[in-house]
Amino acid sequence: MNGFTVISISIISIVMFSQFLFYDAIIVDEINLGGDGASTYLFLTIIGFSIINTYLFFKRSERTEKLTSITPMKIKKIQKLKMNMTKSTQ
């Protein structure tokens, strides 16, 4: 999964639920009833989860990118440093 997919899914969920909330308000207004507070809170929760999802994805992919940027040359250097440290402590 890449960043475009994560952002697209988040935007689609926000747009779909905002349309639901809008049409729900129109229907409630037509039949002269009070609004539903739970739908509003659910919409705000979906927005919050979409933002958190996008943030966590990019934070995690940044960390993974740092871990995968270790080249074989760097691994050999680290192994040599470990060897030198163990020899100097003996």
KOLVEX-985648 format. One record per atom (N, C-alpha, C): residue number from 1; y, z negated, x negated. Coordinates in nm, 4 decimals. Atoms other than C-alpha are relative to their C-alpha. Layout:
// residues N
<site><i>NUM</i><py>Y</py><pz>Z</pz><px>X</px></site>
...
//
This chain:
// residues 90
<site><i>1</i><py>-0.1165</py><pz>0.0000</pz><px>-0.0842</px></site>
<site><i>1</i><py>0.0000</py><pz>0.0000</pz><px>0.0000</px></site>
<site><i>1</i><py>0.1238</py><pz>0.0000</pz><px>-0.0896</px></site>
<site><i>2</i><py>-0.1216</py><pz>-0.0045</pz><px>0.0804</px></site>
<site><i>2</i><py>0.3397</py><pz>0.0873</pz><px>-0.1388</px></site>
<site><i>2</i><py>0.1193</py><pz>-0.0526</pz><px>0.0796</px></site>
<site><i>3</i><py>-0.1192</py><pz>0.0573</pz><px>-0.0600</px></site>
<site><i>3</i><py>0.6912</py><pz>-0.0307</pz><px>-0.0669</px></site>
<site><i>3</i><py>0.0490</py><pz>0.0755</pz><px>0.1223</px></site>
<site><i>4</i><py>-0.0442</py><pz>-0.0800</pz><px>-0.1134</px></site>
<site><i>4</i><py>0.7708</py><pz>0.2563</pz><px>0.1668</px></site>
<site><i>4</i><py>-0.0778</py><pz>-0.0367</pz><px>0.1255</px></site>
<site><i>5</i><py>0.0839</py><pz>0.0362</pz><px>-0.1140</px></site>
<site><i>5</i><py>0.4791</py><pz>0.1628</pz><px>0.3915</px></site>
<site><i>5</i><py>0.0396</py><pz>-0.1355</pz><px>0.0564</px></site>
<site><i>6</i><py>-0.0368</py><pz>0.1351</pz><px>-0.0445</px></site>
<site><i>6</i><py>0.5789</py><pz>-0.2036</pz><px>0.4047</px></site>
<site><i>6</i><py>0.1331</py><pz>0.0031</pz><px>0.0744</px></site>
<site><i>7</i><py>-0.1311</py><pz>-0.0085</pz><px>-0.0646</px></site>
<site><i>7</i><py>0.9410</py><pz>-0.1235</pz><px>0.4878</px></site>
<site><i>7</i><py>-0.0107</py><pz>0.0761</pz><px>0.1323</px></site>
<site><i>8</i><py>0.0152</py><pz>-0.0781</pz><px>-0.1233</px></site>
<site><i>8</i><py>0.8361</py><pz>0.1371</pz><px>0.7469</px></site>
<site><i>8</i><py>-0.0629</py><pz>-0.0831</pz><px>0.1109</px></site>
<site><i>9</i><py>0.0651</py><pz>0.0832</pz><px>-0.1013</px></site>
<site><i>9</i><py>0.6032</py><pz>-0.1032</pz><px>0.9265</px></site>
<site><i>9</i><py>0.0963</py><pz>-0.1062</pz><px>0.0511</px></site>
<site><i>10</i><py>-0.0962</py><pz>0.1019</pz><px>-0.0419</px></site>
<site><i>10</i><py>0.8736</py><pz>-0.3707</pz><px>0.9300</px></site>
<site><i>10</i><py>0.1064</py><pz>0.0580</pz><px>0.0920</px></site>
<site><i>11</i><py>-0.1040</py><pz>-0.0632</pz><px>-0.0820</px></site>
<site><i>11</i><py>1.1371</py><pz>-0.1339</pz><px>1.0687</px></site>
<site><i>11</i><py>-0.0562</py><pz>0.0423</pz><px>0.1358</px></site>
<site><i>12</i><py>0.0610</py><pz>-0.0431</pz><px>-0.1264</px></site>
<site><i>12</i><py>0.8986</py><pz>0.0075</pz><px>1.3315</px></site>
<site><i>12</i><py>-0.0212</py><pz>-0.1194</pz><px>0.0923</px></site>
<site><i>13</i><py>0.0202</py><pz>0.1166</pz><px>-0.0871</px></site>
<site><i>13</i><py>0.8084</py><pz>-0.3427</pz><px>1.4552</px></site>
<site><i>13</i><py>0.1308</py><pz>-0.0520</pz><px>0.0547</px></site>
<site><i>14</i><py>-0.1295</py><pz>0.0484</pz><px>-0.0490</px></site>
<site><i>14</i><py>1.1737</py><pz>-0.4436</pz><px>1.4778</px></site>
<site><i>14</i><py>0.0538</py><pz>0.0927</pz><px>0.1087</px></site>
<site><i>15</i><py>-0.0508</py><pz>-0.0963</pz><px>-0.0988</px></site>
<site><i>15</i><py>1.2694</py><pz>-0.1243</pz><px>1.6641</px></site>
<site><i>15</i><py>-0.0793</py><pz>-0.0091</pz><px>0.1300</px></site>
<site><i>16</i><py>0.0817</py><pz>0.0072</pz><px>-0.1213</px></site>
<site><i>16</i><py>0.9755</py><pz>-0.1501</pz><px>1.9051</px></site>
<site><i>16</i><py>0.0312</py><pz>-0.1251</pz><px>0.0805</px></site>
<site><i>17</i><py>-0.0238</py><pz>0.1219</pz><px>-0.0749</px></site>
<site><i>17</i><py>1.0400</py><pz>-0.5103</pz><px>1.9942</px></site>
<site><i>17</i><py>0.1435</py><pz>-0.0076</pz><px>0.0509</px></site>
<site><i>18</i><py>-0.1368</py><pz>-0.0007</pz><px>-0.0526</px></site>
<site><i>18</i><py>1.4148</py><pz>-0.4573</pz><px>2.0256</px></site>
<site><i>18</i><py>0.0084</py><pz>0.0856</pz><px>0.1263</px></site>
<site><i>19</i><py>0.0043</py><pz>-0.0794</pz><px>-0.1229</px></site>
<site><i>19</i><py>1.3435</py><pz>-0.1827</pz><px>2.2787</px></site>
<site><i>19</i><py>-0.0644</py><pz>-0.0790</pz><px>0.1134</px></site>
<site><i>20</i><py>0.0643</py><pz>0.0833</pz><px>-0.1014</px></site>
<site><i>20</i><py>1.1086</py><pz>-0.4172</pz><px>2.4626</px></site>
<site><i>20</i><py>0.0982</py><pz>-0.1036</pz><px>0.0542</px></site>
<site><i>21</i><py>-0.0955</py><pz>0.1024</pz><px>-0.0414</px></site>
<site><i>21</i><py>1.3764</py><pz>-0.6869</pz><px>2.4694</px></site>
<site><i>21</i><py>0.1112</py><pz>0.0612</pz><px>0.0855</px></site>
<site><i>22</i><py>-0.1051</py><pz>-0.0691</pz><px>-0.0750</px></site>
<site><i>22</i><py>1.6376</py><pz>-0.4382</pz><px>2.5926</px></site>
<site><i>22</i><py>-0.0479</py><pz>0.0365</pz><px>0.1406</px></site>
<site><i>23</i><py>0.0521</py><pz>-0.0397</pz><px>-0.1303</px></site>
<site><i>23</i><py>1.4188</py><pz>-0.2999</pz><px>2.8718</px></site>
<site><i>23</i><py>-0.0347</py><pz>-0.1215</pz><px>0.0858</px></site>
<site><i>24</i><py>0.0271</py><pz>0.1240</pz><px>-0.0718</px></site>
<site><i>24</i><py>1.3124</py><pz>-0.6514</pz><px>2.9661</px></site>
<site><i>24</i><py>0.1284</py><pz>-0.0536</pz><px>0.0626</px></site>
<site><i>25</i><py>-0.1291</py><pz>0.0463</pz><px>-0.0521</px></site>
<site><i>25</i><py>1.6792</py><pz>-0.7450</pz><px>3.0071</px></site>
<site><i>25</i><py>0.0468</py><pz>0.0862</pz><px>0.1172</px></site>
<site><i>26</i><py>-0.0392</py><pz>-0.0893</pz><px>-0.1101</px></site>
<site><i>26</i><py>1.7417</py><pz>-0.4391</pz><px>3.2262</px></site>
<site><i>26</i><py>-0.0800</py><pz>-0.0327</pz><px>0.1259</px></site>
<site><i>27</i><py>0.0844</py><pz>0.0303</pz><px>-0.1156</px></site>
<site><i>27</i><py>1.4469</py><pz>-0.5200</pz><px>3.4535</px></site>
<site><i>27</i><py>0.0396</py><pz>-0.1335</pz><px>0.0624</px></site>
<site><i>28</i><py>-0.0383</py><pz>0.1321</pz><px>-0.0500</px></site>
<site><i>28</i><py>1.5478</py><pz>-0.8852</pz><px>3.4819</px></site>
<site><i>28</i><py>0.1335</py><pz>0.0081</pz><px>0.0735</px></site>
<site><i>29</i><py>-0.1302</py><pz>-0.0152</pz><px>-0.0647</px></site>
<site><i>29</i><py>1.9037</py><pz>-0.7828</pz><px>3.5677</px></site>
<site><i>29</i><py>-0.0126</py><pz>0.0710</pz><px>0.1345</px></site>
<site><i>30</i><py>0.0161</py><pz>-0.0761</pz><px>-0.1247</px></site>
<site><i>30</i><py>1.7869</py><pz>-0.5370</pz><px>3.8360</px></site>
<site><i>30</i><py>-0.0563</py><pz>-0.0851</pz><px>0.1125</px></site>
<site><i>31</i><py>0.0600</py><pz>0.0799</pz><px>-0.1076</px></site>
<site><i>31</i><py>1.5820</py><pz>-0.7950</pz><px>4.0229</px></site>
<site><i>31</i><py>0.0657</py><pz>-0.1381</pz><px>0.0120</px></site>
<site><i>32</i><py>-0.0827</py><pz>0.1204</pz><px>-0.0115</px></site>
<site><i>32</i><py>1.8460</py><pz>-1.0685</pz><px>3.9838</px></site>
<site><i>32</i><py>-0.0736</py><pz>-0.1292</pz><px>-0.0373</px></site>
<site><i>33</i><py>0.0661</py><pz>0.1191</pz><px>0.0521</px></site>
<site><i>33</i><py>1.6408</py><pz>-1.3143</pz><px>3.7808</px></site>
<site><i>33</i><py>0.0706</py><pz>-0.0456</pz><px>-0.1268</px></site>
<site><i>34</i><py>-0.0555</py><pz>0.0492</pz><px>0.1264</px></site>
<site><i>34</i><py>1.7291</py><pz>-1.5261</pz><px>3.4802</px></site>
<site><i>34</i><py>-0.0746</py><pz>0.0617</pz><px>-0.1171</px></site>
<site><i>35</i><py>0.0618</py><pz>-0.0560</pz><px>0.1192</px></site>
<site><i>35</i><py>1.6568</py><pz>-1.4099</pz><px>3.1305</px></site>
<site><i>35</i><py>-0.1103</py><pz>-0.0895</pz><px>-0.0536</px></site>
<site><i>36</i><py>0.1117</py><pz>0.0718</pz><px>0.0597</px></site>
<site><i>36</i><py>1.3543</py><pz>-1.5155</pz><px>2.9287</px></site>
<site><i>36</i><py>0.0362</py><pz>-0.0379</pz><px>-0.1436</px></site>
<site><i>37</i><py>-0.0362</py><pz>0.0462</pz><px>0.1344</px></site>
<site><i>37</i><py>1.4353</py><pz>-1.7283</pz><px>2.6253</px></site>
<site><i>37</i><py>-0.1109</py><pz>0.0206</pz><px>-0.1009</px></site>
<site><i>38</i><py>0.1138</py><pz>-0.0151</pz><px>0.0917</px></site>
<site><i>38</i><py>1.0860</py><pz>-1.6936</pz><px>2.4797</px></site>
<site><i>38</i><py>0.0004</py><pz>0.1378</pz><px>-0.0654</px></site>
<site><i>39</i><py>-0.0039</py><pz>-0.1352</pz><px>0.0569</px></site>
<site><i>39</i><py>1.1282</py><pz>-1.3175</pz><px>2.4311</px></site>
<site><i>39</i><py>0.1035</py><pz>0.0093</pz><px>-0.1105</px></site>
<site><i>40</i><py>-0.1044</py><pz>-0.0014</pz><px>0.1025</px></site>
<site><i>40</i><py>1.4486</py><pz>-1.3726</pz><px>2.2376</px></site>
<site><i>40</i><py>-0.0477</py><pz>-0.0703</pz><px>-0.1260</px></site>
<site><i>41</i><py>0.0511</py><pz>0.0724</pz><px>0.1170</px></site>
<site><i>41</i><py>1.2863</py><pz>-1.6299</pz><px>2.0115</px></site>
<site><i>41</i><py>-0.1110</py><pz>0.0777</pz><px>-0.0696</px></site>
<site><i>42</i><py>0.1049</py><pz>-0.0826</pz><px>0.0579</px></site>
<site><i>42</i><py>0.9881</py><pz>-1.4008</pz><px>1.9621</px></site>
<site><i>42</i><py>0.0604</py><pz>0.1153</pz><px>-0.0800</px></site>
<site><i>43</i><py>-0.0683</py><pz>-0.1075</pz><px>0.0722</px></site>
<site><i>43</i><py>1.2231</py><pz>-1.1182</pz><px>1.8622</px></site>
<site><i>43</i><py>0.0579</py><pz>-0.0504</pz><px>-0.1318</px></site>
<site><i>44</i><py>-0.0553</py><pz>0.0571</pz><px>0.1233</px></site>
<site><i>44</i><py>1.3998</py><pz>-1.3414</pz><px>1.6108</px></site>
<site><i>44</i><py>-0.1106</py><pz>-0.0344</pz><px>-0.0996</px></site>
<site><i>45</i><py>0.1137</py><pz>0.0295</pz><px>0.0876</px></site>
<site><i>45</i><py>1.0616</py><pz>-1.4506</pz><px>1.4731</px></site>
<site><i>45</i><py>-0.0534</py><pz>0.1266</pz><px>-0.0650</px></site>
<site><i>46</i><py>0.0475</py><pz>-0.1269</pz><px>0.0559</px></site>
<site><i>46</i><py>0.9518</py><pz>-1.0890</pz><px>1.4291</px></site>
<site><i>46</i><py>0.0958</py><pz>0.0503</pz><px>-0.1073</px></site>
<site><i>47</i><py>-0.0973</py><pz>-0.0399</pz><px>0.1018</px></site>
<site><i>47</i><py>1.2741</py><pz>-1.0116</pz><px>1.2420</px></site>
<site><i>47</i><py>-0.0197</py><pz>-0.0848</pz><px>-0.1264</px></site>
<site><i>48</i><py>0.0213</py><pz>0.0887</pz><px>0.1154</px></site>
<site><i>48</i><py>1.2157</py><pz>-1.3152</pz><px>1.0191</px></site>
<site><i>48</i><py>-0.1256</py><pz>0.0361</pz><px>-0.0774</px></site>
<site><i>49</i><py>0.1250</py><pz>-0.0371</pz><px>0.0674</px></site>
<site><i>49</i><py>0.8542</py><pz>-1.2183</pz><px>0.9459</px></site>
<site><i>49</i><py>0.0124</py><pz>0.1349</pz><px>-0.0714</px></site>
<site><i>50</i><py>-0.0172</py><pz>-0.1306</pz><px>0.0639</px></site>
<site><i>50</i><py>0.9568</py><pz>-0.8599</pz><px>0.8685</px></site>
<site><i>50</i><py>0.0774</py><pz>-0.0137</pz><px>-0.1307</px></site>
<site><i>51</i><py>-0.0790</py><pz>0.0207</pz><px>0.1222</px></site>
<site><i>51</i><py>1.2160</py><pz>-0.9761</pz><px>0.6160</px></site>
<site><i>51</i><py>-0.0830</py><pz>-0.0725</pz><px>-0.1049</px></site>
<site><i>52</i><py>0.0832</py><pz>0.0759</pz><px>0.0944</px></site>
<site><i>52</i><py>0.9778</py><pz>-1.2284</pz><px>0.4589</px></site>
<site><i>52</i><py>-0.1116</py><pz>0.0876</pz><px>-0.0559</px></site>
<site><i>53</i><py>0.1067</py><pz>-0.0894</pz><px>0.0441</px></site>
<site><i>53</i><py>0.6983</py><pz>-0.9691</pz><px>0.4429</px></site>
<site><i>53</i><py>0.0493</py><pz>0.0964</pz><px>-0.1073</px></site>
<site><i>54</i><py>-0.0556</py><pz>-0.0940</pz><px>0.0974</px></site>
<site><i>54</i><py>0.9180</py><pz>-0.7177</pz><px>0.2625</px></site>
<site><i>54</i><py>0.0339</py><pz>-0.0706</pz><px>-0.1309</px></site>
<site><i>55</i><py>-0.0371</py><pz>0.0758</pz><px>0.1204</px></site>
<site><i>55</i><py>1.0503</py><pz>-0.9810</pz><px>0.0212</px></site>
<site><i>55</i><py>-0.1233</py><pz>-0.0388</pz><px>-0.0809</px></site>
<site><i>56</i><py>0.1205</py><pz>0.0422</pz><px>0.0714</px></site>
<site><i>56</i><py>0.7055</py><pz>-1.1158</pz><px>-0.0642</px></site>
<site><i>56</i><py>-0.0739</py><pz>0.1171</pz><px>-0.0623</px></site>
<site><i>57</i><py>0.0671</py><pz>-0.1167</pz><px>0.0570</px></site>
<site><i>57</i><py>0.5629</py><pz>-0.7674</pz><px>-0.1156</px></site>
<site><i>57</i><py>0.0663</py><pz>0.0410</pz><px>-0.1312</px></site>
<site><i>58</i><py>-0.0674</py><pz>-0.0443</pz><px>0.1214</px></site>
<site><i>58</i><py>0.8297</py><pz>-0.6710</pz><px>-0.3682</px></site>
<site><i>58</i><py>-0.0048</py><pz>-0.1059</pz><px>-0.1091</px></site>
<site><i>59</i><py>0.0116</py><pz>0.1070</pz><px>0.0990</px></site>
<site><i>59</i><py>0.8139</py><pz>-1.0107</pz><px>-0.5401</px></site>
<site><i>59</i><py>-0.1379</py><pz>0.0037</pz><px>-0.0643</px></site>
<site><i>60</i><py>0.1369</py><pz>-0.0045</pz><px>0.0524</px></site>
<site><i>60</i><py>0.4356</py><pz>-0.9843</pz><px>-0.5744</px></site>
<site><i>60</i><py>-0.0237</py><pz>0.1255</pz><px>-0.0840</px></site>
<site><i>61</i><py>0.0197</py><pz>-0.1231</pz><px>0.0762</px></site>
<site><i>61</i><py>0.4463</py><pz>-0.6210</pz><px>-0.6916</px></site>
<site><i>61</i><py>0.0742</py><pz>-0.0058</pz><px>-0.1328</px></site>
<site><i>62</i><py>-0.0735</py><pz>0.0180</pz><px>0.1254</px></site>
<site><i>62</i><py>0.7072</py><pz>-0.7150</pz><px>-0.9533</px></site>
<site><i>62</i><py>-0.0825</py><pz>-0.0831</pz><px>-0.0975</px></site>
<site><i>63</i><py>0.0827</py><pz>0.0848</pz><px>0.0852</px></site>
<site><i>63</i><py>0.4776</py><pz>-0.9887</pz><px>-1.0852</px></site>
<site><i>63</i><py>-0.1217</py><pz>0.0766</pz><px>-0.0498</px></site>
<site><i>64</i><py>0.1164</py><pz>-0.0791</pz><px>0.0383</px></site>
<site><i>64</i><py>0.1772</py><pz>-0.7537</pz><px>-1.0872</px></site>
<site><i>64</i><py>0.0380</py><pz>0.1044</pz><px>-0.1040</px></site>
<site><i>65</i><py>-0.0467</py><pz>-0.1003</pz><px>0.0958</px></site>
<site><i>65</i><py>0.3809</py><pz>-0.4922</pz><px>-1.2715</px></site>
<site><i>65</i><py>0.0162</py><pz>-0.0615</pz><px>-0.1386</px></site>
<site><i>66</i><py>-0.0144</py><pz>0.0670</pz><px>0.1284</px></site>
<site><i>66</i><py>0.4603</py><pz>-0.7441</pz><px>-1.5448</px></site>
<site><i>66</i><py>-0.1358</py><pz>-0.0261</pz><px>-0.0636</px></site>
<site><i>67</i><py>0.1327</py><pz>0.0285</pz><px>0.0531</px></site>
<site><i>67</i><py>0.0935</py><pz>-0.8347</pz><px>-1.5799</px></site>
<site><i>67</i><py>-0.0703</py><pz>0.1259</pz><px>-0.0490</px></site>
<site><i>68</i><py>0.0674</py><pz>-0.1232</pz><px>0.0389</px></site>
<site><i>68</i><py>-0.0240</py><pz>-0.4742</pz><px>-1.5992</px></site>
<site><i>68</i><py>0.0720</py><pz>0.0731</pz><px>-0.1122</px></site>
<site><i>69</i><py>-0.0724</py><pz>-0.0677</pz><px>0.1065</px></site>
<site><i>69</i><py>0.2374</py><pz>-0.3817</pz><px>-1.8571</px></site>
<site><i>69</i><py>-0.0481</py><pz>-0.0431</pz><px>-0.1384</px></site>
<site><i>70</i><py>0.0544</py><pz>0.0426</pz><px>0.1291</px></site>
<site><i>70</i><py>0.0323</py><pz>-0.5508</pz><px>-2.1315</px></site>
<site><i>70</i><py>-0.0878</py><pz>0.1133</pz><px>-0.0533</px></site>
<site><i>71</i><py>0.0733</py><pz>-0.1106</pz><px>0.0597</px></site>
<site><i>71</i><py>-0.0925</py><pz>-0.2756</pz><px>-2.3589</px></site>
<site><i>71</i><py>-0.1079</py><pz>-0.0539</pz><px>-0.0936</px></site>
<site><i>72</i><py>0.1032</py><pz>0.0451</pz><px>0.0939</px></site>
<site><i>72</i><py>-0.3987</py><pz>-0.2917</pz><px>-2.5846</px></site>
<site><i>72</i><py>0.0578</py><pz>-0.0478</pz><px>-0.1338</px></site>
<site><i>73</i><py>-0.0631</py><pz>0.0438</pz><px>0.1256</px></site>
<site><i>73</i><py>-0.1661</py><pz>-0.3226</pz><px>-2.8865</px></site>
<site><i>73</i><py>0.0507</py><pz>-0.1429</pz><px>0.0137</px></site>
<site><i>74</i><py>-0.0492</py><pz>0.1354</pz><px>-0.0220</px></site>
<site><i>74</i><py>-0.0083</py><pz>-0.6334</pz><px>-2.7373</px></site>
<site><i>74</i><py>-0.1161</py><pz>-0.0990</pz><px>0.0039</px></site>
<site><i>75</i><py>0.1172</py><pz>0.0877</pz><px>-0.0063</px></site>
<site><i>75</i><py>-0.3535</py><pz>-0.7788</pz><px>-2.6705</px></site>
<site><i>75</i><py>-0.0510</py><pz>-0.0283</pz><px>-0.1402</px></site>
<site><i>76</i><py>0.0452</py><pz>0.0203</pz><px>0.1374</px></site>
<site><i>76</i><py>-0.4534</py><pz>-0.7246</pz><px>-3.0340</px></site>
<site><i>76</i><py>0.0934</py><pz>-0.0935</pz><px>-0.0750</px></site>
<site><i>77</i><py>-0.0954</py><pz>0.0889</pz><px>0.0657</px></site>
<site><i>77</i><py>-0.1337</py><pz>-0.8922</pz><px>-3.1522</px></site>
<site><i>77</i><py>-0.0186</py><pz>-0.1437</pz><px>0.0454</px></site>
<site><i>78</i><py>0.0216</py><pz>0.1347</pz><px>-0.0531</px></site>
<site><i>78</i><py>-0.1979</py><pz>-1.1893</pz><px>-2.9254</px></site>
<site><i>78</i><py>-0.1275</py><pz>-0.0603</pz><px>-0.0588</px></site>
<site><i>79</i><py>0.1249</py><pz>0.0491</pz><px>0.0573</px></site>
<site><i>79</i><py>-0.5558</py><pz>-1.2178</pz><px>-3.0518</px></site>
<site><i>79</i><py>0.0181</py><pz>-0.0382</pz><px>-0.1467</px></site>
<site><i>80</i><py>-0.0261</py><pz>0.0327</pz><px>0.1406</px></site>
<site><i>80</i><py>-0.4351</py><pz>-1.2089</pz><px>-3.4144</px></site>
<site><i>80</i><py>0.0788</py><pz>-0.1292</pz><px>-0.0120</px></site>
<site><i>81</i><py>-0.0776</py><pz>0.1243</pz><px>0.0033</px></site>
<site><i>81</i><py>-0.1799</py><pz>-1.4803</pz><px>-3.3431</px></site>
<site><i>81</i><py>-0.0875</py><pz>-0.1199</pz><px>0.0312</px></site>
<site><i>82</i><py>0.0914</py><pz>0.1099</pz><px>-0.0343</px></site>
<site><i>82</i><py>-0.4494</py><pz>-1.6961</pz><px>-3.1838</px></site>
<site><i>82</i><py>-0.0910</py><pz>-0.0312</pz><px>-0.1183</px></site>
<site><i>83</i><py>0.0873</py><pz>0.0192</pz><px>0.1170</px></site>
<site><i>83</i><py>-0.6759</py><pz>-1.6430</pz><px>-3.4844</px></site>
<site><i>83</i><py>0.0762</py><pz>-0.0732</pz><px>-0.1100</px></site>
<site><i>84</i><py>-0.0825</py><pz>0.0645</pz><px>0.1038</px></site>
<site><i>84</i><py>-0.3952</py><pz>-1.7370</pz><px>-3.7252</px></site>
<site><i>84</i><py>0.0298</py><pz>-0.1454</pz><px>0.0350</px></site>
<site><i>85</i><py>-0.0277</py><pz>0.1382</pz><px>-0.0404</px></site>
<site><i>85</i><py>-0.3155</py><pz>-2.0477</pz><px>-3.5220</px></site>
<site><i>85</i><py>-0.1234</py><pz>-0.0888</pz><px>-0.0160</px></site>
<site><i>86</i><py>0.1198</py><pz>0.0812</pz><px>0.0141</px></site>
<site><i>86</i><py>-0.6762</py><pz>-2.1633</pz><px>-3.5208</px></site>
<site><i>86</i><py>-0.0342</py><pz>-0.0229</pz><px>-0.1476</px></site>
<site><i>87</i><py>0.0247</py><pz>0.0156</pz><px>0.1445</px></site>
<site><i>87</i><py>-0.7079</py><pz>-2.1009</pz><px>-3.8968</px></site>
<site><i>87</i><py>0.0964</py><pz>-0.1030</pz><px>-0.0611</px></site>
<site><i>88</i><py>-0.0981</py><pz>0.0921</pz><px>0.0577</px></site>
<site><i>88</i><py>-0.3906</py><pz>-2.2957</pz><px>-3.9724</px></site>
<site><i>88</i><py>-0.0230</py><pz>-0.1434</pz><px>0.0454</px></site>
<site><i>89</i><py>0.0263</py><pz>0.1364</pz><px>-0.0466</px></site>
<site><i>89</i><py>-0.5010</py><pz>-2.5968</pz><px>-3.7658</px></site>
<site><i>89</i><py>-0.1257</py><pz>-0.0576</pz><px>-0.0611</px></site>
<site><i>90</i><py>0.1248</py><pz>0.0502</pz><px>0.0597</px></site>
<site><i>90</i><py>-0.8372</py><pz>-2.6212</pz><px>-3.9458</px></site>
<site><i>90</i><py>0.0228</py><pz>-0.0441</pz><px>-0.1368</px></site>
//
